[in-house]
Structure formats: structure tokens, C-alpha cells
């Protein structure tokens, strides 16, 4: 949950998915938000999965995070 007036109730989701080679990777999907979901300053196309890589900067509303993967 994000406390931000620019964040929709159902804004985006991150899914763990295997890529075509079977490696576990992560996809970010804007699920029809009002104000958009951004990765590295680029607005995502709603409902179109975006493969995340370490270091990607995700922005929802006024909040930003760097995507990292832990091997724990």
C-alpha cells in the first residue's frame, strides 16, 4: 500500500515470472492507473508487462524506488 494521492487504489503489480530461458525475473504491470507508472522516467503502457532489471527506478505518484533482487 502506498500513501500518495497520485496513487490509484489498484495501480500496479510486480509479478515473478520465468523468462524464456527459465530464469526467474520480475515484471511490472500498470493495471490501469489514473496517473501512470514510470520506469526510468518512461511511462508504462497500461496492461503491458515490463521486464524489470536491477537498478530500474520505479515511480508511482511522488514515490520512487530502485528495483533490486536479493538472492536470499
VENJOKA-V462867 format. One record per backbone hydrogen bond with DSSP energy under -1.0 kcal/mol. NH is the residue of the N-H (numbers start at 1). CO is the residue of the C=O. E is the energy in kcal/mol with one decimal. If there is no record, write none. Layout:
nh=NH co=CO e=E
nh=NH co=CO e=E
//
This chain:
nh=4 co=2 e=-1.3
nh=7 co=4 e=-1.9
nh=13 co=29 e=-2.1
nh=15 co=27 e=-2.8
nh=17 co=25 e=-3.0
nh=19 co=23 e=-2.8
nh=22 co=19 e=-2.5
nh=25 co=17 e=-3.4
nh=27 co=15 e=-2.8
nh=28 co=50 e=-2.6
nh=29 co=13 e=-2.7
nh=31 co=11 e=-2.2
nh=38 co=59 e=-2.4
nh=39 co=42 e=-2.4
nh=40 co=57 e=-3.0
nh=42 co=39 e=-2.1
nh=44 co=37 e=-3.2
nh=47 co=30 e=-3.5
nh=48 co=45 e=-1.9
nh=50 co=28 e=-1.9
nh=52 co=26 e=-3.0
nh=55 co=67 e=-3.4
nh=56 co=53 e=-2.3
nh=58 co=65 e=-3.0
nh=59 co=38 e=-2.7
nh=60 co=63 e=-1.9
nh=63 co=60 e=-2.1
nh=65 co=58 e=-2.3
nh=67 co=56 e=-3.4
//
